[in-house]
Amino acid sequence: MNNSQSHETAYSYKFNQNSYISPCHKEYTATDVSKFKFYIDYDYKYTLYLDDLPSAVILRDNKDREIPPNYFDGIPVGYYVIDEITG
């Protein structure tokens, strides 16, 4: 089942320009954070398009920074980083 939705922005983005546009700002509630955790746990993904070109993700190996051949259908909503000291 594909529940994809497409949204367009009113902003104009241009490649190769040194400007940053923040299209929105939101304060996250505990419920919002809980939803993000759910989406991460259940492997939700998104695809971002710019000029009708799909976004891509590159994951590097943490030890030697090599780029192994990994291909994804969409970009993960997020991931967990476990602190080696505190767990």
Order of alpha helices (4+ residues) and beta strands (2+ residues): alpha-beta-beta-beta-beta
